[in-house]
Amino acid sequence: MQLLSAFAELQFREVKFLRLLAQAFLQKIRQQALADPPPLEDGDATRAGQHVSADHQHLVHDREANKSSSFPVGQVCATMRAYANLRMRHPDFFAATARVVHPRVKDLSEKEAAFLLHALVLRTVSDKVYQQHADAQHEEAELSSTKSRRAFGPGGGQTSQQTASVISESSIIELPDLELMKALLATIHGHRAQLKYQSIFQLQIFELFLKHLCHPSFYETQLDFDAKQLLRKARHVHVAVDDYMAQSSRMHRTVSSYLSRVGLSHRSEVQLGPFSLDIVIGDDVVLEIDGPSHFFRETNTRLPSSLLKHSLLRALGFKVRHLAWQEWLQCTTRERKLLYAASLWRDVLPSHLFSASAKQGPTSQGAFTAPPEKKTWSSTSSMIKKEEVDKFPPACPEEAVQDEKRDNIEYTRNGTGARPAAAEGSKEQRGYELADEKLLVSTLCEGDSGLLSAADLDFLRTPAMGDILEMVNQRRQDEVAEIYLQTKGRTQEAQAYQSEEEEIVAKFRHLVKKKTKTKLDADAQATKAGDRVKLAAATATRLQGVVTDMSILSENDVHLNALLHE
């Protein structure tokens, strides 16, 4: 179990090894359950040497739940979470572990219950995506087999991705999982005073999943009042973050700069409930930057959390596009990156504008200033049937075209038509390139580049794209002129400030020099006055010494004269 948890944390998915572990775990549970088999009824005695009856199998399943009490329920939950996070499709394993956990769900902590609830959601979405893609491949195989026997019809061009994106009207939650989810919600409600932020966010995801990806009756009729109140309180919990861009990657910031260069105003790291949207263009277009953390290690398989986020955003009415880091690496030149950024205009503009412009020719600039049709963020489950909930672009195209000359954007600099150097220069040089370059859609955009779809390439050829880039160029020139004027004004203002500062410094130096000179003069005068006082005192001392010496000599003379008279 610890090994499975380590695999899940490292996002290392080895299917064969994981299936062997699951089989070993199931075999151990069944051995304990069959160690003391329940007695057979009289009517089943004749079938003792044959297959076990359905009632007997049901009793064995009940005994599995009782005998499996030797397994710590926390470790069993960790195993279920690991298999769900690794997108392992093993119905027998999940059914057996659910029978182990369900009778002892009250022994779980709030963290274990919330994590297991989130794991069941991930497992359900992953299984549904797998089932839809399998059905799509089966239908595509049938269409390809009958194509040679009949003429090409209207539905002959349907692809596997289009078929897989349609969700059937049947429920995607099985009854055993629903009962376990209700028991987990009751356990979380009992520990609601100890809920952490991560558990609250998982409850928010579960509510969105239940409302928008499941049948509406589940939330209305299957949940009791306490569960609804718990989800309602968790819905109003938000965490404020000071700097969202601190969470963004270098690739995210680079893509954001290219979107700005083609005139697409956007917002980065937009918080929407429990999710953080990488880039939001307009009101309903979301661009997700899928780095290596969105895939399993050394594979192109997406994590179940990425599938769940994509499905919920599409159910809420957003147009979701994914840009995988492998695809962005294939844009080896600046021209390719600009082409990809320009292709996002197709999702922003209403479809009737560029479809009509392709037939009628160029239109005025004002025709593209109308905002796109706004969608509501809270949609019903019926919208899921119309939207492509689980349609993903390929993580790494099999026939990706390398750096070629045909998919490019021409540059003209100062009317000379010179191309910019391949190597990037200094910051100042790149600033001049940004100010002088003019975007023009090349007419050599032919074929599939490996990153752009055929619809994107057709849109880049339309006159609508030329009108858009013309507006972008005009706005860029206005911005460059405004920046130049602001820079010039700031330069003049800075020069004025510098002149004023130099004048103040000169005055200050003059005052300091004058004050220093005054102080020196005062010190000199004080020194002279002190010298005079000291000289007078020294002279008086010397005179006193002379007087003393003379008095001593006078006394000696008197004494000497007295001796001589005697």
C-alpha positions as CSV (number, residue, x, y, z in Angstrom):
1,M,0.0,0.0,0.0
2,Q,2.9,2.3,0.7
3,L,4.3,1.4,-2.6
4,L,1.1,2.4,-4.4
5,S,1.0,5.7,-2.5
6,A,4.5,6.4,-3.7
7,F,3.6,5.6,-7.3
8,A,0.6,8.0,-7.1
9,E,2.7,10.8,-5.6
10,L,5.4,10.3,-8.3
11,Q,2.7,10.1,-11.0
12,F,4.3,6.8,-12.3
13,R,1.8,4.6,-14.0
14,E,2.8,1.1,-14.8
15,V,-0.4,-0.7,-15.8
16,K,0.8,-4.3,-15.7
17,F,2.4,-3.9,-12.3
18,L,-0.6,-2.2,-10.8
19,R,-2.9,-4.9,-12.1
20,L,-0.7,-7.6,-10.5
21,L,-0.9,-5.7,-7.2
22,A,-4.7,-5.5,-7.5
23,Q,-5.0,-9.2,-8.2
24,A,-2.9,-10.0,-5.2
25,F,-4.9,-7.8,-2.9
26,L,-8.2,-9.3,-4.2
27,Q,-6.9,-12.8,-3.7
28,K,-5.9,-12.1,-0.1
29,I,-9.3,-10.7,0.7
30,R,-11.1,-13.7,-0.9
31,Q,-8.8,-16.2,0.9
32,Q,-9.8,-14.7,4.2
33,A,-13.5,-14.6,3.2
34,L,-13.4,-18.3,2.1
35,A,-11.5,-19.5,5.1
36,D,-14.8,-20.2,6.8
37,P,-17.4,-20.5,4.0
38,P,-21.0,-20.2,4.8
39,P,-23.1,-23.4,4.8
40,L,-25.0,-24.2,1.7
41,E,-28.7,-24.6,1.7
42,D,-30.3,-28.0,1.0
43,G,-31.4,-27.0,-2.4
44,D,-27.9,-26.1,-3.3
45,A,-26.3,-29.3,-2.2
46,T,-26.6,-30.9,-5.6
47,R,-24.6,-27.9,-7.1
48,A,-21.8,-28.0,-4.5
49,G,-19.4,-29.6,-7.0
50,Q,-20.4,-27.1,-9.7
51,H,-20.7,-23.4,-9.6
52,V,-21.5,-21.5,-6.5
53,S,-25.0,-20.0,-6.6
54,A,-25.8,-16.3,-6.7
55,D,-27.1,-16.3,-3.1
56,H,-23.9,-18.1,-2.0
57,Q,-21.8,-15.5,-3.8
58,H,-23.7,-12.7,-2.0
59,L,-23.0,-14.4,1.3
60,V,-19.3,-14.7,0.4
61,H,-19.3,-10.9,-0.4
62,D,-20.8,-10.2,3.0
63,R,-18.2,-12.4,4.7
64,E,-15.5,-10.5,2.8
65,A,-16.6,-7.3,4.4
66,N,-16.5,-9.0,7.9
67,K,-13.3,-11.0,7.4
68,S,-11.5,-8.0,5.9
69,S,-11.6,-6.2,9.3
70,S,-8.0,-7.2,9.7
71,F,-7.1,-4.7,7.0
72,P,-6.7,-1.2,8.4
73,V,-9.4,0.9,6.9
74,G,-7.0,3.9,6.5
75,Q,-4.7,1.8,4.3
76,V,-7.5,0.5,2.2
77,C,-8.7,4.1,1.6
78,A,-5.1,5.0,0.6
79,T,-5.1,2.1,-1.8
80,M,-8.3,3.2,-3.4
81,R,-7.0,6.8,-3.7
82,A,-3.8,5.6,-5.3
83,Y,-5.6,3.5,-7.9
84,A,-8.1,6.4,-8.7
85,N,-5.2,8.9,-9.1
86,L,-3.4,6.5,-11.4
87,R,-6.5,6.1,-13.6
88,M,-6.6,2.3,-13.1
89,R,-9.8,0.8,-14.5
90,H,-10.5,-2.3,-12.3
91,P,-14.2,-2.7,-11.3
92,D,-13.6,-5.8,-9.2
93,F,-10.9,-4.1,-7.2
94,F,-13.0,-1.0,-6.5
95,A,-16.1,-3.1,-5.7
96,A,-14.1,-5.3,-3.2
97,T,-12.4,-2.3,-1.5
98,A,-15.7,-0.5,-1.3
99,R,-17.3,-3.5,0.6
100,V,-14.3,-3.3,3.0
101,V,-14.6,0.5,3.6
102,H,-18.4,1.0,3.7
103,P,-19.2,-0.8,7.0
104,R,-16.3,1.0,8.7
105,V,-16.6,4.4,7.2
106,K,-17.3,6.0,10.6
107,D,-13.8,5.1,11.7
108,L,-12.3,7.5,9.0
109,S,-11.1,10.9,9.9
110,E,-12.4,14.0,8.0
111,K,-9.2,14.1,5.9
112,E,-9.4,10.5,4.9
113,A,-13.2,10.7,4.1
114,A,-12.7,13.9,2.0
115,F,-9.8,12.4,0.1
116,L,-11.7,9.2,-0.6
117,L,-14.7,11.1,-1.8
118,H,-12.5,13.1,-4.2
119,A,-10.9,9.8,-5.4
120,L,-14.3,8.3,-6.2
121,V,-15.2,11.4,-8.3
122,L,-11.9,11.0,-10.2
123,R,-12.5,7.3,-10.7
124,T,-16.0,7.9,-12.0
125,V,-14.9,10.6,-14.5
126,S,-11.9,8.5,-15.7
127,D,-14.1,5.4,-16.3
128,K,-16.7,7.5,-18.2
129,V,-14.0,9.0,-20.5
130,Y,-12.6,5.5,-21.1
131,Q,-16.0,4.1,-21.9
132,Q,-16.8,7.0,-24.3
133,H,-13.5,6.7,-26.2
134,A,-14.0,2.9,-26.4
135,D,-17.5,3.3,-27.8
136,A,-16.2,6.0,-30.2
137,Q,-13.5,3.7,-31.5
138,H,-16.0,0.9,-32.0
139,E,-18.4,3.2,-34.0
140,E,-15.5,4.5,-36.1
141,A,-14.4,0.9,-36.8
142,E,-18.0,0.1,-37.9
143,L,-18.1,3.2,-40.1
144,S,-14.8,2.4,-41.8
145,S,-15.9,-1.2,-42.4
146,T,-19.1,-0.2,-44.1
147,K,-17.6,2.8,-46.0
148,S,-16.3,0.5,-48.8
149,R,-19.8,-1.0,-49.3
150,R,-21.8,2.2,-49.5
151,A,-21.6,5.7,-50.9
152,F,-20.2,8.5,-48.9
153,G,-23.0,9.9,-46.7
154,P,-23.5,13.0,-44.5
155,G,-22.3,11.2,-41.4
156,G,-19.2,9.7,-43.0
157,G,-16.9,12.4,-41.8
158,Q,-17.6,11.9,-38.1
159,T,-14.4,11.4,-36.1
160,S,-13.7,9.5,-32.9
161,Q,-13.2,12.7,-30.9
162,Q,-16.6,14.1,-32.0
163,T,-18.3,10.8,-31.1
164,A,-16.5,10.5,-27.8
165,S,-17.5,14.0,-26.7
166,V,-21.2,13.2,-26.6
167,I,-22.3,12.1,-23.1
168,S,-25.3,9.8,-22.9
169,E,-28.3,10.6,-20.8
170,S,-27.7,7.7,-18.5
171,S,-26.2,8.4,-15.1
172,I,-22.5,8.2,-14.7
173,I,-22.7,7.3,-11.0
174,E,-23.3,3.7,-10.1
175,L,-25.5,2.9,-7.1
176,P,-22.7,1.4,-4.9
177,D,-20.5,4.5,-5.3
178,L,-23.4,6.8,-4.5
179,E,-24.2,5.0,-1.3
180,L,-20.5,5.1,-0.3
181,M,-20.4,8.8,-1.2
182,K,-23.5,9.5,1.0
183,A,-21.8,7.6,3.9
184,L,-18.6,9.6,3.4
185,L,-20.6,12.9,3.5
186,A,-22.2,11.9,6.8
187,T,-18.7,11.1,8.2
188,I,-17.4,14.5,7.1
189,H,-20.4,16.2,8.5
190,G,-19.6,14.6,11.9
191,H,-16.1,16.1,11.8
192,R,-17.1,19.4,10.2
193,A,-15.5,21.4,13.0
194,Q,-12.0,20.0,12.1
195,L,-12.3,20.6,8.3
196,K,-9.1,21.9,6.6
197,Y,-9.0,24.0,3.5
198,Q,-8.0,21.2,1.2
199,S,-11.0,19.1,2.4
200,I,-13.3,22.1,1.8
201,F,-12.0,22.5,-1.7
202,Q,-12.7,18.8,-2.4
203,L,-16.2,19.3,-1.1
204,Q,-16.6,22.2,-3.6
205,I,-15.5,20.0,-6.4
206,F,-17.8,17.3,-5.4
207,E,-20.8,19.7,-5.4
208,L,-19.9,20.9,-8.9
209,F,-19.5,17.3,-10.1
210,L,-22.9,16.3,-8.6
211,K,-24.8,19.3,-10.0
212,H,-23.3,19.5,-13.5
213,L,-22.0,16.1,-14.5
214,C,-24.7,13.9,-12.9
215,H,-28.4,13.5,-13.1
216,P,-30.2,16.5,-11.4
217,S,-32.2,14.1,-9.2
218,F,-29.1,12.9,-7.3
219,Y,-28.5,16.3,-5.6
220,E,-32.2,17.0,-5.0
221,T,-33.5,13.6,-3.9
222,Q,-30.5,11.5,-2.8
223,L,-28.8,13.9,-0.4
224,D,-30.2,14.6,3.0
225,F,-30.5,18.0,4.7
226,D,-27.2,17.7,6.6
227,A,-25.2,16.9,3.4
228,K,-26.7,19.8,1.5
229,Q,-26.0,22.2,4.3
230,L,-22.4,20.9,4.5
231,L,-21.9,21.5,0.8
232,R,-23.7,24.9,1.0
233,K,-21.3,26.1,3.7
234,A,-18.3,24.8,1.9
235,R,-19.3,26.7,-1.2
236,H,-18.9,30.0,0.5
237,V,-15.3,29.4,1.6
238,H,-12.7,31.4,-0.4
239,V,-9.0,31.9,0.1
240,A,-7.5,35.3,-0.9
241,V,-4.1,35.2,-2.7
242,D,-2.1,38.4,-3.0
243,D,-0.1,37.5,-6.1
244,Y,-1.6,34.9,-8.4
245,M,1.2,35.3,-11.0
246,A,3.7,34.0,-8.5
247,Q,2.1,30.6,-9.2
248,S,2.5,30.8,-13.0
249,S,5.3,29.2,-14.9
250,R,7.7,30.6,-17.4
251,M,5.8,29.0,-20.3
252,H,2.6,30.6,-19.0
253,R,4.1,34.1,-19.0
254,T,5.6,33.5,-22.5
255,V,2.2,32.5,-23.9
256,S,0.6,35.5,-22.2
257,S,3.0,37.8,-23.9
258,Y,2.3,36.3,-27.4
259,L,-1.4,36.7,-26.8
260,S,-0.9,40.4,-26.0
261,R,1.1,40.8,-29.2
262,V,-1.8,39.6,-31.4
263,G,-4.3,41.9,-29.6
264,L,-6.0,39.3,-27.4
265,S,-6.7,41.0,-24.0
266,H,-6.8,38.3,-21.3
267,R,-6.5,37.7,-17.6
268,S,-4.1,35.2,-16.0
269,E,-4.7,33.0,-12.9
270,V,-8.4,33.7,-12.5
271,Q,-9.8,32.1,-9.4
272,L,-13.1,30.3,-10.0
273,G,-14.3,28.4,-7.0
274,P,-11.9,25.6,-6.2
275,F,-10.1,26.0,-9.6
276,S,-7.5,28.4,-10.9
277,L,-7.9,29.2,-14.6
278,D,-4.6,29.8,-16.3
279,I,-5.7,32.3,-19.0
280,V,-9.2,33.6,-19.6
281,I,-9.9,35.4,-22.9
282,G,-13.1,37.4,-22.9
283,D,-15.9,36.0,-20.9
284,D,-16.0,32.3,-21.8
285,V,-12.7,31.2,-23.4
286,V,-10.2,29.4,-21.2
287,L,-6.7,28.4,-22.3
288,E,-5.1,25.9,-20.0
289,I,-1.3,25.7,-20.0
290,D,-0.6,22.0,-19.4
291,G,2.9,21.5,-18.1
292,P,4.5,18.2,-17.2
293,S,2.6,18.0,-13.9
294,H,-0.7,17.5,-15.9
295,F,0.6,14.2,-17.3
296,F,1.8,10.9,-15.9
297,R,5.5,10.5,-15.9
298,E,7.1,9.7,-19.3
299,T,3.6,9.4,-20.9
300,N,1.1,11.5,-22.7
301,T,-1.8,10.3,-20.5
302,R,-3.5,13.1,-18.7
303,L,-4.1,13.0,-14.9
304,P,-7.7,12.4,-13.8
305,S,-7.7,15.8,-12.1
306,S,-7.1,17.4,-15.5
307,L,-10.0,15.4,-17.0
308,L,-12.3,16.4,-14.1
309,K,-11.4,20.1,-14.4
310,H,-11.9,20.1,-18.2
311,S,-15.3,18.4,-17.9
312,L,-16.6,20.8,-15.2
313,L,-15.4,23.9,-17.1
314,R,-17.2,22.7,-20.3
315,A,-20.3,21.9,-18.2
316,L,-20.2,25.5,-16.8
317,G,-20.3,26.9,-20.3
318,F,-16.7,27.7,-21.0
319,K,-14.8,27.0,-24.3
320,V,-11.7,25.2,-23.1
321,R,-8.5,24.9,-25.1
322,H,-5.4,23.0,-23.9
323,L,-1.8,23.9,-24.8
324,A,0.5,21.0,-23.8
325,W,4.1,21.8,-23.1
326,Q,5.2,19.2,-25.8
327,E,3.1,21.1,-28.4
328,W,4.5,24.5,-27.4
329,L,8.1,23.1,-27.7
330,Q,7.2,22.3,-31.4
331,C,6.7,26.0,-32.0
332,T,10.4,26.5,-32.5
333,T,10.1,29.9,-34.1
334,R,8.4,33.2,-33.1
335,E,6.3,33.0,-36.3
336,R,4.7,29.7,-35.2
337,K,4.0,31.0,-31.7
338,L,2.3,34.1,-33.2
339,L,0.3,31.9,-35.5
340,Y,-1.0,29.8,-32.6
341,A,-1.8,32.9,-30.6
342,A,-3.7,34.4,-33.6
343,S,-5.7,31.2,-34.1
344,L,-7.4,31.8,-30.7
345,W,-9.3,34.7,-32.3
346,R,-11.5,32.0,-33.8
347,D,-12.8,31.0,-30.3
348,V,-13.3,34.6,-29.3
349,L,-15.3,35.9,-32.3
350,P,-18.8,34.6,-33.1
351,S,-18.7,31.9,-35.7
352,H,-21.0,33.6,-38.2
353,L,-18.6,36.5,-38.6
354,F,-15.6,34.7,-39.9
355,S,-17.7,32.1,-41.7
356,A,-19.5,34.9,-43.6
357,S,-16.3,36.8,-44.2
358,A,-14.7,33.8,-45.9
359,K,-17.5,34.1,-48.6
360,Q,-18.1,37.8,-48.8
361,G,-14.6,39.1,-48.6
362,P,-13.0,41.7,-46.3
363,T,-15.3,43.6,-44.0
364,S,-15.0,46.8,-42.0
365,Q,-13.0,47.0,-38.8
366,G,-16.1,47.8,-36.8
367,A,-17.7,44.4,-37.7
368,F,-15.3,42.7,-35.3
369,T,-15.7,44.9,-32.3
370,A,-19.0,43.3,-31.1
371,P,-18.4,41.2,-28.0
372,P,-19.0,37.4,-28.2
373,E,-22.2,35.9,-27.0
374,K,-22.0,35.5,-23.2
375,K,-22.7,32.2,-21.5
376,T,-23.9,31.7,-18.0
377,W,-21.5,30.0,-15.6
378,S,-24.2,27.8,-14.0
379,S,-25.6,25.5,-16.7
380,T,-27.8,22.5,-16.4
381,S,-26.8,18.9,-17.1
382,S,-28.6,19.1,-20.5
383,M,-25.9,21.4,-21.8
384,I,-23.4,18.6,-21.3
385,K,-25.0,16.6,-24.1
386,K,-24.4,19.5,-26.5
387,E,-20.9,20.5,-25.4
388,E,-17.8,18.5,-26.1
389,V,-17.1,17.7,-22.4
390,D,-14.3,15.2,-22.8
391,K,-12.7,16.3,-26.1
392,F,-9.0,16.9,-25.7
393,P,-6.3,17.9,-28.3
394,P,-3.6,15.3,-28.7
395,A,-0.8,15.7,-26.2
396,C,1.9,15.1,-28.8
397,P,0.8,14.8,-32.5
398,E,2.2,11.7,-34.2
399,E,3.1,13.6,-37.4
400,A,4.2,16.9,-36.0
401,V,5.9,19.1,-38.6
402,Q,9.2,20.5,-37.7
403,D,10.4,24.0,-38.3
404,E,9.3,24.8,-41.9
405,K,9.0,28.0,-44.0
406,R,5.4,27.7,-44.9
407,D,3.7,28.5,-41.6
408,N,5.0,32.0,-40.9
409,I,4.1,35.6,-40.3
410,E,5.9,38.1,-42.5
411,Y,7.7,41.0,-40.9
412,T,8.4,44.4,-42.4
413,R,10.6,46.8,-40.5
414,N,10.6,50.5,-41.4
415,G,9.3,49.7,-44.9
416,T,12.5,47.8,-45.8
417,G,11.1,44.3,-45.5
418,A,14.0,43.1,-43.5
419,R,13.5,40.0,-41.3
420,P,14.5,40.1,-37.7
421,A,17.5,38.1,-36.6
422,A,17.0,34.6,-35.3
423,A,19.0,35.2,-32.2
424,E,17.4,37.5,-29.7
425,G,19.5,40.6,-28.9
426,S,19.5,42.9,-25.9
427,K,16.3,44.1,-24.2
428,E,16.6,47.5,-26.0
429,Q,16.9,45.8,-29.4
430,R,13.8,43.6,-28.7
431,G,11.9,46.7,-27.7
432,Y,12.7,48.3,-31.1
433,E,11.6,45.0,-32.9
434,L,8.3,45.1,-31.0
435,A,7.7,48.7,-31.9
436,D,8.5,48.3,-35.6
437,E,7.2,44.9,-36.7
438,K,3.9,44.5,-38.5
439,L,1.9,41.4,-38.4
440,L,0.7,39.9,-41.8
441,V,-0.9,36.5,-42.3
442,S,1.2,34.6,-44.8
443,T,-0.7,33.2,-47.8
444,L,1.7,30.2,-47.5
445,C,-0.2,28.7,-44.6
446,E,-1.0,25.4,-46.2
447,G,-1.4,21.9,-44.7
448,D,-1.5,20.8,-41.1
449,S,1.3,22.2,-39.0
450,G,0.9,19.5,-36.3
451,L,-0.3,22.1,-33.7
452,L,-3.0,24.0,-35.5
453,S,-6.1,22.2,-36.7
454,A,-7.6,22.5,-40.2
455,A,-10.3,24.8,-38.9
456,D,-7.7,27.1,-37.4
457,L,-5.7,27.2,-40.6
458,D,-8.9,28.0,-42.6
459,F,-9.6,30.8,-40.2
460,L,-6.1,32.2,-40.5
461,R,-6.7,32.4,-44.3
462,T,-9.9,34.3,-44.1
463,P,-10.1,38.1,-44.6
464,A,-11.4,38.4,-41.1
465,M,-8.0,37.5,-39.8
466,G,-6.5,40.2,-42.0
467,D,-8.9,42.8,-40.6
468,I,-8.1,41.7,-37.1
469,L,-4.4,42.1,-37.6
470,E,-4.9,45.4,-39.2
471,M,-6.7,46.6,-36.1
472,V,-4.0,45.1,-33.9
473,N,-1.3,46.9,-36.0
474,Q,-3.1,50.2,-35.7
475,R,-3.6,49.8,-32.0
476,R,0.0,48.8,-31.6
477,Q,1.1,51.9,-33.5
478,D,-1.1,54.0,-31.2
479,E,0.4,52.3,-28.2
480,V,3.9,52.8,-29.5
481,A,3.2,56.5,-30.1
482,E,1.7,56.9,-26.7
483,I,4.6,55.1,-25.1
484,Y,7.0,57.3,-27.1
485,L,5.3,60.4,-25.9
486,Q,5.1,59.2,-22.4
487,T,8.8,58.3,-22.5
488,K,9.7,61.6,-24.0
489,G,7.7,63.5,-21.4
490,R,9.2,61.4,-18.6
491,T,12.7,62.2,-20.1
492,Q,12.0,65.9,-20.1
493,E,10.6,65.8,-16.7
494,A,13.6,63.7,-15.5
495,Q,15.9,66.3,-17.0
496,A,14.1,69.1,-15.3
497,Y,14.2,67.2,-12.0
498,Q,17.9,66.5,-12.6
499,S,18.6,70.2,-13.2
500,E,16.7,71.2,-10.1
501,E,18.5,68.5,-8.2
502,E,21.9,69.8,-9.4
503,E,20.9,73.3,-8.4
504,I,19.9,72.2,-4.9
505,V,23.1,70.2,-4.5
506,A,25.2,73.2,-5.6
507,K,23.4,75.5,-3.1
508,F,23.8,72.9,-0.4
509,R,27.5,72.5,-1.1
510,H,27.9,76.3,-1.0
511,L,26.1,76.5,2.4
512,V,28.2,73.7,3.8
513,K,31.4,75.3,2.5
514,K,30.3,78.7,4.0
515,K,29.4,77.1,7.3
516,T,32.6,75.1,7.4
517,K,34.7,78.3,6.8
518,T,32.8,80.2,9.5
519,K,33.4,77.4,11.9
520,L,37.1,77.3,11.1
521,D,37.4,81.1,11.6
522,A,35.7,80.8,14.9
523,D,38.0,78.0,15.9
524,A,41.1,80.1,14.9
525,Q,39.9,83.1,16.8
526,A,39.2,81.0,19.9
527,T,42.6,79.5,19.5
528,K,44.3,82.9,19.4
529,A,42.3,84.1,22.5
530,G,43.3,81.0,24.4
531,D,46.9,81.4,23.5
532,R,46.8,85.0,24.9
533,V,45.3,83.8,28.2
534,K,47.8,81.0,28.4
535,L,50.8,83.4,27.7
536,A,49.7,85.8,30.4
537,A,49.4,83.0,32.9
538,A,52.8,81.6,32.0
539,T,54.4,85.1,32.3
540,A,52.8,85.6,35.7
541,T,54.1,82.3,36.8
542,R,57.6,83.1,35.6
543,L,57.6,86.5,37.3
544,Q,56.4,84.9,40.5
545,G,59.3,82.5,40.3
546,V,61.8,85.3,39.7
547,V,60.4,87.2,42.7
548,T,60.7,84.1,44.8
549,D,64.3,83.6,43.7
550,M,65.2,87.3,44.4
551,S,63.6,87.1,47.9
552,I,65.7,84.0,48.6
553,L,68.8,85.7,47.4
554,S,68.0,88.7,49.6
555,E,67.6,86.5,52.7
556,N,70.9,84.8,51.9
557,D,72.7,88.2,51.5
558,V,71.4,89.3,54.9
559,H,72.5,86.1,56.5
560,L,75.9,86.4,54.9
561,N,76.4,90.0,56.0
562,A,75.5,89.0,59.5
563,L,78.1,86.3,59.5
564,L,80.7,88.7,58.2
565,H,80.1,91.2,61.0
566,E,80.5,88.5,63.6
